[in-house]
Amino acid sequence: MRLETGELRTFHTLARTGGFRAAAKDLYLTQSAVSQSIKQLEAKLGQPLVTRDRPIKLTAAGRRLYRYADDVLRQEQLVLGDLSRLARGANQQLSVAIDSTNNRFAGPDLIAQFSKQWPETRLRIIEQPSRDIVQTVMSGEVELGLGPFETRMRQFETIPIYEETRRLLISPRHPLHQPMMTPAELQKMPLVVSSLDEPDQRPYAEKLRDRFQMIWQISSLNLRLNLIDRGLAVGYISDKVISELPQVQHLRPLDEFDFAAIQRQVGLFFRKGRDLSPAALDFIGLCKDYWQH
């Protein structure tokens, strides 16, 4: 013998409301259906549960069953509430490492859209140079990476979003600026970058750092732009930044050099073999929609 949740709910409602008519109204059933359900439960248990007074009264067996039914139905509501919160993202965290360019122009919009869909999900957004993002995702510190792909991405699942060109820029205010720069003149200048290049990550024969006097490694996009604008250094800046920020459009691309433009594929990536959370899958969908439109 076992007690069914439907039986317990009908009995609990009868005991709580104090009458068959009130219970039937609360359960959206007919009065006879409630009466028949109670009779069947009493027959199953082999003893009466209520006296047919107005209002009804619980027998000793009825009082014991009511305590049990109350516990069962409370637990059911707690479980349903927990499941509902989980469906909305409660107790979940989405962690994303993102490069400075995408964070500046897309980060606020993506977070605003995501928070509407997952209002109870905690967010952890880390701004990093693209090479550091690869390591952060690989280590498991974050679930997703958003930024330019590196040359070697065999350990990741990649989702291309768009292509960008990073152009080597100089300010006309740079003391060494000439309408046509020579390699010797360029080598006297510092290059400001978000992270140092590696031999197998570059599209040209020599190390990028060898073409310049020194390398300034600065992760902040704003600070890199400021240093280039002041004529203190040259640097590679995404065409997205150039088109969106009028204050940097006076900077000149050093197109006289064959390494002055670097094509990059930008997108999302995560470690192979990792099962993504529902929140991460939705964030990927938001990114696709954002850049598609």
Buried (B, 14 or more C-beta within 10 A) or exposed (E): EEBEEEBBBBBBBBBEBBBBEBBBBBBEBEBEBBBEBBEEBBEEBEEBBBEEEEEBEBBEBBEEBBEEBBEBBEEEEEEEEEEEEEEEBBEBEBBBBBBBBBBBBBBEEBBEBBEEBBEEBEBEBBBBBBBBBBEBBBEEEBBBBBBBBBEEBEEBEBBEBEEBBBBBBBBEEBEEBEEEBEEEEBEEBBBBBBBEBEEEBBEEEEEBBEBBEEBBEBBEBEEBBBBBBEBBBBBBBBBBBBEEBEEBEEBBBBEBBEBBBBEBBBBBBBBEEBEBBBBBEBBBEBBBEEEEE
